[in-house]
Amino acid sequence: MFSKSNLLSTIVAAVWSLLGGWLLWGIVADPILAEHVTTDGIMKEAPDFVYLTIGCIIQGFILSTIYGRWGNGIYGASTGLKFGFWIGLLGGFGEGLINFATSNILDLQGTLINAVVYIVFYSIMGLIIGFVYQRTQGVAQSLS
């Protein structure tokens, strides 16, 4: 659980989570999604960076740990990309449509746009995790 591969990919994934989230949702998707928000006052003016950072670290650790077990020793950018894609589908379309059905946050078009952003976000995160696992596992194996 606390292998070199897992810890390094946790750190890199957490950095992507923080910066990629800011890039994809804060810069790219915000102007698009603003037209589809159905309730005012949902988002904070500025995020609480302490809790945001802690959440990103937890997210990176959990995804890295799951990938480490899911990859079954066959690690790489392509398997990581596939893993991230499935996680993006789960969060983007699965959770997104459940949220649409039960709350007034985004309209349907906004929910679908947000789902695509989720897929891109988690696909890149999975790719990063897979790449780090491949590199660190390869180094460990070549030193043995």
ROLO-452170 format. One record per residue (C-alpha): x, y, z. Coordinates in steps of 0.1 Angstrom, whole numbers, plus 5000, padded with zeros to 4 digits. Layout:
REM ROLO-452170
[mido [X; Y; Z]]
...
This chain:
REM ROLO-452170
[mido [5000; 5000; 5000]]
[mido [5028; 5024; 5008]]
[mido [5052; 5013; 4980]]
[mido [5075; 5037; 4963]]
[mido [5053; 5035; 4932]]
[mido [5021; 5043; 4951]]
[mido [5036; 5072; 4971]]
[mido [5052; 5088; 4940]]
[mido [5021; 5084; 4919]]
[mido [5000; 5098; 4948]]
[mido [5021; 5130; 4948]]
[mido [5021; 5134; 4911]]
[mido [4983; 5127; 4909]]
[mido [4976; 5151; 4937]]
[mido [4995; 5178; 4919]]
[mido [4975; 5171; 4887]]
[mido [4943; 5170; 4907]]
[mido [4950; 5205; 4921]]
[mido [4964; 5221; 4889]]
[mido [4944; 5201; 4864]]
[mido [4912; 5207; 4883]]
[mido [4920; 5244; 4883]]
[mido [4928; 5243; 4845]]
[mido [4899; 5222; 4833]]
[mido [4871; 5234; 4856]]
[mido [4884; 5268; 4867]]
[mido [4896; 5281; 4833]]
[mido [4882; 5260; 4805]]
[mido [4848; 5248; 4817]]
[mido [4838; 5277; 4840]]
[mido [4826; 5300; 4813]]
[mido [4808; 5272; 4795]]
[mido [4792; 5257; 4827]]
[mido [4782; 5292; 4840]]
[mido [4753; 5292; 4815]]
[mido [4740; 5259; 4828]]
[mido [4741; 5264; 4866]]
[mido [4705; 5263; 4879]]
[mido [4711; 5276; 4914]]
[mido [4729; 5308; 4925]]
[mido [4754; 5308; 4953]]
[mido [4765; 5272; 4951]]
[mido [4802; 5279; 4945]]
[mido [4825; 5297; 4969]]
[mido [4842; 5329; 4957]]
[mido [4876; 5313; 4966]]
[mido [4882; 5277; 4975]]
[mido [4897; 5268; 5009]]
[mido [4931; 5256; 4997]]
[mido [4939; 5236; 5028]]
[mido [4909; 5213; 5024]]
[mido [4913; 5213; 4986]]
[mido [4949; 5202; 4989]]
[mido [4940; 5175; 5015]]
[mido [4912; 5163; 4992]]
[mido [4935; 5161; 4962]]
[mido [4961; 5141; 4982]]
[mido [4934; 5117; 4993]]
[mido [4920; 5114; 4958]]
[mido [4955; 5108; 4944]]
[mido [4963; 5081; 4970]]
[mido [4930; 5062; 4966]]
[mido [4932; 5062; 4928]]
[mido [4969; 5052; 4929]]
[mido [4962; 5024; 4953]]
[mido [4932; 5011; 4933]]
[mido [4953; 5013; 4901]]
[mido [4982; 4994; 4918]]
[mido [4958; 4965; 4925]]
[mido [4938; 4968; 4892]]
[mido [4969; 4970; 4870]]
[mido [4979; 4935; 4883]]
[mido [5016; 4942; 4876]]
[mido [5010; 4953; 4840]]
[mido [5015; 4991; 4844]]
[mido [5019; 5018; 4818]]
[mido [5004; 5050; 4804]]
[mido [4979; 5032; 4782]]
[mido [4965; 5010; 4811]]
[mido [4965; 5041; 4833]]
[mido [4946; 5060; 4806]]
[mido [4920; 5032; 4804]]
[mido [4917; 5031; 4842]]
[mido [4912; 5068; 4844]]
[mido [4886; 5067; 4816]]
[mido [4865; 5042; 4835]]
[mido [4868; 5063; 4867]]
[mido [4858; 5094; 4846]]
[mido [4827; 5076; 4833]]
[mido [4818; 5066; 4868]]
[mido [4821; 5101; 4882]]
[mido [4811; 5121; 4852]]
[mido [4781; 5103; 4838]]
[mido [4772; 5080; 4867]]
[mido [4774; 5104; 4895]]
[mido [4766; 5134; 4873]]
[mido [4733; 5120; 4861]]
[mido [4724; 5109; 4897]]
[mido [4731; 5145; 4908]]
[mido [4710; 5158; 4879]]
[mido [4681; 5136; 4889]]
[mido [4683; 5146; 4926]]
[mido [4695; 5182; 4928]]
[mido [4694; 5215; 4911]]
[mido [4730; 5223; 4904]]
[mido [4733; 5220; 4866]]
[mido [4709; 5216; 4837]]
[mido [4712; 5184; 4816]]
[mido [4734; 5200; 4790]]
[mido [4758; 5213; 4817]]
[mido [4757; 5179; 4833]]
[mido [4768; 5163; 4800]]
[mido [4795; 5189; 4794]]
[mido [4808; 5184; 4830]]
[mido [4808; 5146; 4824]]
[mido [4832; 5151; 4795]]
[mido [4855; 5172; 4816]]
[mido [4855; 5145; 4843]]
[mido [4865; 5119; 4817]]
[mido [4893; 5141; 4804]]
[mido [4905; 5149; 4840]]
[mido [4905; 5113; 4852]]
[mido [4919; 5099; 4820]]
[mido [4949; 5122; 4824]]
[mido [4952; 5113; 4860]]
[mido [4951; 5076; 4852]]
[mido [4977; 5081; 4825]]
[mido [5000; 5099; 4850]]
[mido [4996; 5072; 4876]]
[mido [5002; 5044; 4851]]
[mido [5033; 5062; 4838]]
[mido [5047; 5066; 4873]]
[mido [5040; 5030; 4882]]
[mido [5056; 5018; 4850]]
[mido [5087; 5038; 4856]]
[mido [5091; 5030; 4892]]
[mido [5083; 4993; 4888]]
[mido [5108; 4991; 4859]]
[mido [5135; 5007; 4880]]
[mido [5128; 4984; 4909]]
[mido [5129; 4953; 4886]]
[mido [5161; 4963; 4868]]
[mido [5179; 4969; 4902]]
[mido [5169; 4934; 4915]]
